[in-house]
Amino acid sequence: MSATDEVVPYDAESLLKEGRPVILLEGNSRDIDDFVKMVVSATGSRLDWQYSGYVAQVWHLEPNDKDGRDRIEREIEALKTYLSDQGCSILKRYPVDRYEPPAPLLSIHKVFQVTFGREE
């Protein structure tokens, strides 16, 4: 789901390579979508989010835009009360300057196979 009027399709691999996680939220998908749209509107930044099991991870799609990331952080801080009022919880905020990319999907798959005894 994209929080911008212009739909920008991203597959998971592109998102992991080009995007940077911003925040992990727990809540209703409608409320999270509204929150992300508010952040996009206030900052002019490109964000996307993925949702599963009542948890959403919000991604910044312009990782080299440090000013944009600072604006995003300020807007998240300003909207904390909104999130709380909607029954949403902030599970994690990712540091701006200490980003480490997640392991490639293939490695995660390999760990899953080894963990459950299906190593090939």
DSSP file (Angstrom, degrees, kcal/mol; ACC not computed):
  #  RESIDUE AA STRUCTURE BP1 BP2  ACC     N-H-->O    O-->H-N    N-H-->O    O-->H-N    TCO  KAPPA ALPHA  PHI   PSI    X-CA   Y-CA   Z-CA
    1    1 A M              0   0    0      0, 0.0    48,-1.5     0, 0.0     2,-0.4   0.000 360.0 360.0 360.0 134.8    0.0    0.0    0.0
    2    2 A S  B     -A   48   0A   0     46,-0.2    46,-0.2     2,-0.1     5,-0.1  -0.834 360.0-152.7-105.3 141.5    1.3    3.4   -0.9
    3    3 A A  S    S+     0   0    0     44,-0.9     2,-0.3    -2,-0.4    37,-0.1   0.157  73.3  82.5 -96.8  18.9    0.7    6.4    1.2
    4    4 A T  S    S-     0   0    0      2,-0.2    -2,-0.1    43,-0.1     4,-0.1  -0.839  83.7-123.2-117.8 159.1    1.0    8.8   -1.8
    5    5 A D  S    S+     0   0    0     -2,-0.3     2,-0.7     1,-0.1    -1,-0.1   0.864 102.7  68.8 -66.6 -34.5   -1.6    9.7   -4.4
    6    6 A E  S    S-     0   0    0     -3,-0.0     2,-0.5     2,-0.0    -2,-0.2  -0.773  90.0-134.7 -87.0 116.5    0.9    8.5   -7.1
    7    7 A V        -     0   0    0     -2,-0.7    -2,-0.1    -4,-0.1    -1,-0.0  -0.591  21.3-171.7 -76.3 124.2    1.1    4.7   -6.7
    8    8 A V        -     0   0    0     -2,-0.5     2,-0.3    -4,-0.1    -4,-0.0  -0.934  17.9-139.8-116.8 105.2    4.7    3.6   -6.9
    9    9 A P        +     0   0    0      0, 0.0     2,-0.4     0, 0.0    -2,-0.0  -0.482  25.1 178.1 -71.1 128.8    4.9   -0.2   -7.1
   10   10 A Y        -     0   0    0     -2,-0.3     2,-0.2     4,-0.0    -2,-0.0  -0.998  16.9-149.5-128.3 130.3    7.8   -1.6   -5.0
   11   11 A D     >  -     0   0    0     -2,-0.4     4,-2.4     1,-0.1     5,-0.2  -0.550  35.4-102.7 -89.8 167.9    8.5   -5.3   -4.6
   12   12 A A  H  > S+     0   0    0      1,-0.2     4,-2.2     2,-0.2     5,-0.2   0.871 120.0  52.3 -60.2 -39.5   10.0   -6.6   -1.4
   13   13 A E  H  > S+     0   0    0      2,-0.2     4,-1.8     1,-0.2    -1,-0.2   0.924 111.3  46.0 -65.4 -43.9   13.5   -6.9   -2.8
   14   14 A S  H  >>S+     0   0    0      1,-0.2     4,-3.2     2,-0.2     5,-0.5   0.890 110.9  54.0 -64.0 -39.2   13.5   -3.3   -4.1
   15   15 A L  H  X5S+     0   0    0     -4,-2.4     4,-2.0     1,-0.2    -1,-0.2   0.911 109.5  47.3 -62.2 -42.4   12.2   -2.0   -0.9
   16   16 A L  H  <5S+     0   0    0     -4,-2.2    -1,-0.2    -5,-0.2    -2,-0.2   0.849 118.3  41.6 -67.7 -33.8   15.0   -3.7    1.1
   17   17 A K  H  <5S+     0   0    0     -4,-1.8    -2,-0.2    -5,-0.2    -1,-0.2   0.897 130.1  22.9 -79.1 -41.4   17.6   -2.4   -1.3
   18   18 A E  H  <5S+     0   0    0     -4,-3.2    -3,-0.2    -5,-0.2    -2,-0.2   0.737 110.7  70.5-102.6 -27.1   16.3    1.2   -1.8
   19   19 A G     << -     0   0    0     -4,-2.0    42,-0.2    -5,-0.5    28,-0.0  -0.454  60.7-148.7 -93.4 165.2   14.2    1.9    1.3
   20   20 A R  E     -B   60   0A   0     40,-1.9    40,-3.1    -2,-0.1    42,-0.1  -0.999  25.5-114.9-131.1 130.7   15.1    2.5    4.9
   21   21 A P  E     +B   59   0A   0      0, 0.0    38,-0.2     0, 0.0     3,-0.1  -0.374  32.9 174.9 -65.3 142.3   12.8    1.5    7.8
   22   22 A V  E     -     0   0A   0     36,-3.1    72,-2.1     1,-0.4     2,-0.3   0.750  58.7  -7.4-111.9 -50.0   11.5    4.4    9.8
   23   23 A I  E     -BC  58  93A   0     35,-1.0    35,-2.8    70,-0.2     2,-0.5  -0.997  49.1-140.0-155.4 149.1    9.0    3.0   12.3
   24   24 A L  E     -BC  57  92A   0     68,-3.0    67,-2.8    -2,-0.3    68,-1.5  -0.974  30.7-174.2-114.5 123.8    7.2   -0.1   13.3
   25   25 A L  E     -BC  56  90A   0     31,-3.1    31,-3.0    -2,-0.5     2,-0.5  -0.869  20.2-150.4-122.7 150.3    3.6    0.4   14.4
   26   26 A E  E     +BC  55  89A   0     63,-2.7    63,-2.6    -2,-0.3     2,-0.3  -0.983  52.2  78.3-116.3 130.2    0.9   -1.8   15.8
   27   27 A G  S    S-     0   0    0     27,-2.3     2,-0.2    -2,-0.5    61,-0.1  -0.970  79.5 -32.9 163.2-176.3   -2.7   -0.8   15.0
   28   28 A N     >  -     0   0    0     -2,-0.3     4,-2.3    58,-0.3     5,-0.2  -0.459  50.7-129.1 -69.0 137.4   -5.6   -0.8   12.6
   29   29 A S  H  > S+     0   0    0      1,-0.2     4,-2.6     2,-0.2     5,-0.2   0.858 107.3  54.5 -60.3 -36.8   -4.5   -0.6    8.9
   30   30 A R  H  > S+     0   0    0      2,-0.2     4,-2.3     1,-0.2    -1,-0.2   0.921 110.2  45.9 -63.3 -43.4   -6.9    2.3    8.2
   31   31 A D  H  > S+     0   0    0      2,-0.2     4,-2.3     1,-0.2    -2,-0.2   0.886 113.3  49.3 -67.5 -38.8   -5.4    4.3   11.1
   32   32 A I  H  X S+     0   0    0     -4,-2.3     4,-2.8     2,-0.2     5,-0.2   0.910 110.0  51.2 -67.0 -41.3   -1.9    3.6   10.0
   33   33 A D  H  X S+     0   0    0     -4,-2.6     4,-2.5    -5,-0.2    -2,-0.2   0.928 110.6  48.9 -60.7 -44.5   -2.6    4.5    6.5
   34   34 A D  H  X S+     0   0    0     -4,-2.3     4,-2.0     2,-0.2    -2,-0.2   0.915 111.6  50.2 -60.3 -43.0   -4.1    7.8    7.7
   35   35 A F  H  X S+     0   0    0     -4,-2.3     4,-2.2     2,-0.2    -2,-0.2   0.935 110.9  47.8 -60.4 -48.3   -1.0    8.4    9.8
   36   36 A V  H  X S+     0   0    0     -4,-2.8     4,-2.6     1,-0.2    -1,-0.2   0.901 110.5  52.4 -63.1 -40.3    1.4    7.7    7.0
   37   37 A K  H  X S+     0   0    0     -4,-2.5     4,-2.6    -5,-0.2    -1,-0.2   0.880 108.2  51.7 -62.1 -37.8   -0.6   10.0    4.7
   38   38 A M  H  X S+     0   0    0     -4,-2.0     4,-2.3     2,-0.2    -2,-0.2   0.910 110.6  47.8 -64.4 -42.0   -0.4   12.8    7.3
   39   39 A V  H  X S+     0   0    0     -4,-2.2     4,-2.0     2,-0.2     6,-0.4   0.922 113.0  48.2 -65.0 -43.8    3.4   12.4    7.5
   40   40 A V  H  X S+     0   0    0     -4,-2.6     4,-2.7     1,-0.2     5,-0.2   0.929 112.5  48.9 -61.2 -45.8    3.7   12.4    3.7
   41   41 A S  H  < S+     0   0    0     -4,-2.6    -1,-0.2     1,-0.2    -2,-0.2   0.892 115.6  43.2 -61.7 -41.5    1.5   15.5    3.4
   42   42 A A  H  < S+     0   0    0     -4,-2.3    -1,-0.2    -5,-0.2    -2,-0.2   0.789 126.3  29.6 -76.8 -28.5    3.5   17.4    6.1
   43   43 A T  H  < S-     0   0    0     -4,-2.0    -2,-0.2    -5,-0.2    -3,-0.2   0.693  88.1-133.8-107.8 -22.4    7.0   16.4    5.0
   44   44 A G     <  +     0   0    0     -4,-2.7     2,-0.1    -5,-0.3    -4,-0.1   0.594  60.7 137.6  75.3   9.4    6.8   15.9    1.2
   45   45 A S        -     0   0    0     -6,-0.4     2,-0.6    -5,-0.2    -1,-0.3  -0.474  59.2-114.1 -87.3 159.2    8.7   12.7    1.6
   46   46 A R        +     0   0    0     -2,-0.1    15,-2.7    -3,-0.1    16,-0.4  -0.849  43.1 169.2 -95.2 120.5    8.0    9.4   -0.1
   47   47 A L  E     - D   0  60A   0     -2,-0.6   -44,-0.9    13,-0.2     2,-0.3  -0.909  13.5-178.1-127.0 155.4    6.9    6.7    2.3
   48   48 A D  E     -AD   2  59A   0     11,-1.9    11,-3.6    -2,-0.3     2,-0.3  -0.944   9.8-156.6-142.2 164.2    5.5    3.2    1.9
   49   49 A W  E     - D   0  58A   0    -48,-1.5     2,-0.4    -2,-0.3     9,-0.2  -0.996   9.2-149.7-147.0 153.0    4.4    0.6    4.4
   50   50 A Q  E     - D   0  57A   0      7,-2.1     7,-2.3    -2,-0.3     2,-0.4  -0.940  17.5-160.7-120.3 144.0    3.8   -3.1    4.7
   51   51 A Y  E     + D   0  56A   0     -2,-0.4     2,-0.3     5,-0.2     5,-0.2  -0.980  19.7 152.9-133.0 134.1    1.2   -4.6    7.0
   52   52 A S  E >   - D   0  55A   0      3,-2.6     3,-1.4    -2,-0.4    -2,-0.0  -0.904  69.2  -3.1-158.5 130.8    0.8   -8.0    8.4
   53   53 A G  T 3  S-     0   0    0     -2,-0.3     3,-0.1     1,-0.3    -2,-0.0   0.867 127.4 -52.6  58.7  41.8   -0.9   -9.3   11.6
   54   54 A Y  T 3  S+     0   0    0      1,-0.2   -27,-2.3   -28,-0.1     2,-0.4   0.575 117.9 108.0  73.5  10.0   -1.9   -5.8   12.9
   55   55 A V  E <   -BD  26  52A   0     -3,-1.4    -3,-2.6   -29,-0.2     2,-0.4  -0.972  48.3-167.8-123.6 134.6    1.8   -4.6   12.6
   56   56 A A  E     -BD  25  51A   0    -31,-3.0   -31,-3.1    -2,-0.4     2,-0.5  -0.958  10.2-156.0-122.5 138.6    3.0   -2.1   10.0
   57   57 A Q  E     -BD  24  50A   0     -7,-2.3    -7,-2.1    -2,-0.4     2,-0.4  -0.969  15.4-150.5-111.3 124.4    6.6   -1.2    9.0
   58   58 A V  E     -BD  23  49A   0    -35,-2.8   -36,-3.1    -2,-0.5   -35,-1.0  -0.802  11.9-160.2 -98.2 133.4    6.9    2.2    7.4
   59   59 A W  E     -BD  21  48A   0    -11,-3.6   -11,-1.9    -2,-0.4     2,-0.6  -0.898  15.8-138.8-117.3 140.8    9.7    2.8    4.9
   60   60 A H  E     -BD  20  47A   0    -40,-3.1   -40,-1.9    -2,-0.4   -13,-0.2  -0.882  13.1-162.1 -93.6 122.4   11.4    5.9    3.7
   61   61 A L  S    S+     0   0    0    -15,-2.7   -14,-0.1    -2,-0.6    -1,-0.1   0.373  80.6  59.9 -92.1   5.0   11.9    5.6   -0.1
   62   62 A E    >   +     0   0    0    -16,-0.4     3,-2.1   -42,-0.1    -1,-0.2  -0.612  61.9 170.0-127.3  71.5   14.5    8.3   -0.4
   63   63 A P  T 3  S+     0   0    0      0, 0.0    -1,-0.1     0, 0.0   -44,-0.1   0.698  73.6  57.0 -63.5 -20.6   17.3    7.1    1.9
   64   64 A N  T 3  S+     0   0    0      1,-0.1     2,-1.4    -3,-0.1     3,-0.2   0.489  81.7  94.5 -87.6  -1.7   19.8    9.7    0.8
   65   65 A D    <>  +     0   0    0     -3,-2.1     4,-2.1     1,-0.2     5,-0.2  -0.676  46.9 170.5 -91.6  84.5   17.5   12.6    1.8
   66   66 A K  H  > S+     0   0    0     -2,-1.4     4,-2.2     1,-0.2    -1,-0.2   0.879  77.4  52.4 -64.2 -39.4   18.7   13.3    5.3
   67   67 A D  H  > S+     0   0    0      1,-0.2     4,-2.3     2,-0.2    -1,-0.2   0.908 109.1  50.9 -63.1 -40.3   16.7   16.5    5.6
   68   68 A G  H  > S+     0   0    0      1,-0.2     4,-2.4     2,-0.2    -2,-0.2   0.905 108.9  50.5 -62.2 -41.7   13.6   14.6    4.6
   69   69 A R  H  X S+     0   0    0     -4,-2.1     4,-2.4     1,-0.2    -1,-0.2   0.890 109.1  51.7 -64.9 -38.6   14.3   11.9    7.2
   70   70 A D  H  X S+     0   0    0     -4,-2.2     4,-2.2     2,-0.2    -1,-0.2   0.904 109.9  49.5 -63.1 -40.6   14.7   14.7    9.9
   71   71 A R  H  X S+     0   0    0     -4,-2.3     4,-2.4     2,-0.2    -2,-0.2   0.904 109.9  51.9 -63.5 -40.7   11.3   16.1    8.8
   72   72 A I  H  X S+     0   0    0     -4,-2.4     4,-2.6     2,-0.2    -2,-0.2   0.930 109.1  49.6 -60.6 -46.2    9.8   12.7    9.1
   73   73 A E  H  X S+     0   0    0     -4,-2.4     4,-2.1     1,-0.2    -1,-0.2   0.907 111.3  48.9 -61.7 -42.3   11.1   12.2   12.6
   74   74 A R  H  X S+     0   0    0     -4,-2.2     4,-2.1     1,-0.2    -1,-0.2   0.900 112.4  48.5 -63.9 -40.4    9.8   15.6   13.7
   75   75 A E  H  X S+     0   0    0     -4,-2.4     4,-1.6     2,-0.2    -2,-0.2   0.887 108.8  52.7 -69.7 -38.2    6.4   14.8   12.3
   76   76 A I  H  < S+     0   0    0     -4,-2.6     4,-0.4     1,-0.2     3,-0.3   0.932 109.9  49.7 -59.8 -44.2    6.2   11.4   13.9
   77   77 A E  H >< S+     0   0    0     -4,-2.1     3,-1.0     1,-0.2     4,-0.3   0.912 110.7  49.8 -60.0 -42.6    7.0   13.1   17.2
   78   78 A A  H 3< S+     0   0    0     -4,-2.1     3,-0.3     1,-0.2    -1,-0.2   0.769 112.7  47.7 -67.8 -25.8    4.2   15.6   16.6
   79   79 A L  T 3X S+     0   0    0     -4,-1.6     4,-2.4    -3,-0.3    -1,-0.2   0.303  77.4 103.0-100.8   8.8    1.7   12.8   15.7
   80   80 A K  H <> S+     0   0    0     -3,-1.0     4,-2.3    -4,-0.4    -1,-0.2   0.889  83.1  50.4 -58.7 -39.5    2.4   10.5   18.7
   81   81 A T  H  > S+     0   0    0     -3,-0.3     4,-2.8    -4,-0.3    -1,-0.2   0.907 108.0  53.3 -65.7 -40.8   -0.8   11.7   20.4
   82   82 A Y  H  > S+     0   0    0     -4,-0.2     4,-1.6     2,-0.2    -2,-0.2   0.943 109.5  48.7 -56.9 -48.7   -2.8   11.1   17.3
   83   83 A L  H  <>S+     0   0    0     -4,-2.4     5,-2.8     1,-0.2     4,-0.4   0.929 112.4  47.9 -57.9 -46.5   -1.5    7.5   17.1
   84   84 A S  H ><5S+     0   0    0     -4,-2.3     3,-1.4     1,-0.2    -1,-0.2   0.908 108.8  53.7 -61.5 -43.1   -2.3    6.9   20.8
   85   85 A D  H 3<5S+     0   0    0     -4,-2.8    -1,-0.2     1,-0.3    -2,-0.2   0.804 108.3  51.0 -62.4 -28.9   -5.8    8.4   20.3
   86   86 A Q  T 3<5S-     0   0    0     -4,-1.6   -58,-0.3    -3,-0.3    -1,-0.3   0.477 121.0-108.4 -86.6  -2.6   -6.4    5.9   17.5
   87   87 A G  T < 5S+     0   0    0     -3,-1.4     2,-0.3    -4,-0.4    -3,-0.2   0.659  73.6 139.1  84.3  16.4   -5.2    3.0   19.6
   88   88 A C      < -     0   0    0     -5,-2.8     2,-0.4    -6,-0.2    -1,-0.3  -0.660  37.9-152.1 -93.7 150.6   -2.0    2.5   17.7
   89   89 A S  E     -C   26   0A   0    -63,-2.6   -63,-2.7    -2,-0.3     2,-0.7  -0.954  15.0-130.0-122.6 141.5    1.3    1.8   19.4
   90   90 A I  E     +C   25   0A   0     -2,-0.4   -65,-0.2   -65,-0.2     3,-0.1  -0.821  26.2 177.7 -86.3 117.1    4.9    2.6   18.4
   91   91 A L  E     -     0   0A   0    -67,-2.8     2,-0.3    -2,-0.7   -66,-0.2   0.820  65.0  -5.1 -89.1 -35.1    6.8   -0.7   18.6
   92   92 A K  E     -C   24   0A   0    -68,-1.5   -68,-3.0     2,-0.0     2,-0.5  -0.964  50.9-154.3-160.6 140.4   10.1    0.6   17.4
   93   93 A R  E     -C   23   0A   0     -2,-0.3   -70,-0.2   -70,-0.2   -71,-0.1  -0.987  26.9-134.6-114.9 127.4   11.7    3.7   15.9
   94   94 A Y        -     0   0    0    -72,-2.1     5,-0.1    -2,-0.5    -2,-0.0  -0.635  24.8-110.0 -84.1 134.1   14.7    3.0   13.7
   95   95 A P        -     0   0    0      0, 0.0    -1,-0.1     0, 0.0     3,-0.1  -0.320  17.9-141.0 -63.2 143.7   17.8    5.3   14.3
   96   96 A V  S    S+     0   0    0      1,-0.2     3,-0.4     2,-0.1   -27,-0.0   0.901  95.8  34.7 -71.6 -42.7   18.5    7.7   11.5
   97   97 A D  S    S+     0   0    0      1,-0.2    -1,-0.2     0, 0.0     0, 0.0   0.430 112.6  56.5 -99.8   0.5   22.3    7.5   11.5
   98   98 A R        +     0   0    0     -3,-0.1     2,-0.3     2,-0.0    -1,-0.2  -0.201  68.1 156.3-125.4  44.1   22.9    3.8   12.4
   99   99 A Y        -     0   0    0     -3,-0.4    -3,-0.1    -5,-0.1   -79,-0.0  -0.535  18.2-174.7 -75.8 130.9   21.0    2.0    9.7
  100  100 A E        -     0   0    0     -2,-0.3    -2,-0.0     0, 0.0    -1,-0.0  -0.991  29.0-120.1-121.9 121.9   22.0   -1.5    9.0
  101  101 A P        -     0   0    0      0, 0.0   -84,-0.1     0, 0.0   -81,-0.1  -0.254  32.9-106.3 -61.0 145.8   20.3   -3.2    6.0
  102  102 A P        -     0   0    0      0, 0.0     3,-0.1     0, 0.0     0, 0.0  -0.251  45.6 -84.2 -66.6 160.8   18.3   -6.4    6.8
  103  103 A A        -     0   0    0      1,-0.1     5,-0.1     2,-0.1   -87,-0.0  -0.328  57.5 -91.7 -61.5 146.5   19.7   -9.7    5.8
  104  104 A P    >>  -     0   0    0      0, 0.0     4,-1.8     0, 0.0     3,-0.5  -0.242  34.5-114.2 -58.2 150.9   18.9  -10.6    2.2
  105  105 A L  H 3> S+     0   0    0      1,-0.2     4,-2.5     2,-0.2     5,-0.2   0.842 115.5  59.4 -57.7 -35.0   15.7  -12.6    1.8
  106  106 A L  H 3> S+     0   0    0      1,-0.2     4,-2.3     2,-0.2    -1,-0.2   0.908 105.2  48.9 -61.9 -41.4   17.6  -15.6    0.6
  107  107 A S  H <> S+     0   0    0     -3,-0.5     4,-2.6     2,-0.2    -1,-0.2   0.902 110.1  51.0 -65.3 -40.6   19.6  -15.7    3.8
  108  108 A I  H  X S+     0   0    0     -4,-1.8     4,-2.2     1,-0.2    -2,-0.2   0.917 110.5  49.7 -62.1 -42.4   16.4  -15.5    5.9
  109  109 A H  H  X S+     0   0    0     -4,-2.5     4,-2.3     2,-0.2    -2,-0.2   0.908 110.1  50.8 -61.8 -42.5   15.0  -18.4    3.8
  110  110 A K  H  X S+     0   0    0     -4,-2.3     4,-2.6     1,-0.2     5,-0.2   0.912 108.9  50.8 -63.2 -43.4   18.1  -20.4    4.4
  111  111 A V  H  X S+     0   0    0     -4,-2.6     4,-3.0     1,-0.2    -1,-0.2   0.914 109.5  51.7 -60.0 -42.5   17.9  -19.8    8.2
  112  112 A F  H  X S+     0   0    0     -4,-2.2     4,-1.8     1,-0.2    -2,-0.2   0.918 110.4  48.3 -59.8 -44.5   14.3  -21.0    8.2
  113  113 A Q  H  <>S+     0   0    0     -4,-2.3     5,-3.7     1,-0.2     6,-0.3   0.925 114.9  43.9 -63.8 -44.6   15.3  -24.1    6.4
  114  114 A V  H ><5S+     0   0    0     -4,-2.6     3,-1.6     4,-0.2     5,-0.2   0.917 110.7  55.2 -67.1 -43.2   18.1  -24.9    8.8
  115  115 A T  H 3<5S+     0   0    0     -4,-3.0    -1,-0.2     1,-0.3    -2,-0.2   0.867 113.9  40.4 -58.7 -38.1   16.1  -24.1   11.8
  116  116 A F  T 3<5S-     0   0    0     -4,-1.8    -1,-0.3    -5,-0.2    -2,-0.2   0.169 119.0-106.5-102.3  19.3   13.3  -26.5   10.9
  117  117 A G  T < 5S+     0   0    0     -3,-1.6    -3,-0.2     1,-0.1    -2,-0.1   0.749  86.3 116.9  72.5  26.1   15.7  -29.2    9.7
  118  118 A R      < +     0   0    0     -5,-3.7    -4,-0.2    -6,-0.2    -1,-0.1  -0.083  33.7 158.2-115.7  35.4   15.1  -28.9    6.0
  119  119 A E              0   0    0     -6,-0.3    -9,-0.0    -5,-0.2    -8,-0.0  -0.350 360.0 360.0 -62.3 135.1   18.6  -27.9    4.9
  120  120 A E              0   0    0    -10,-0.1    -1,-0.2    -2,-0.0   -10,-0.0   0.422 360.0 360.0-100.3 360.0   19.2  -28.6    1.2
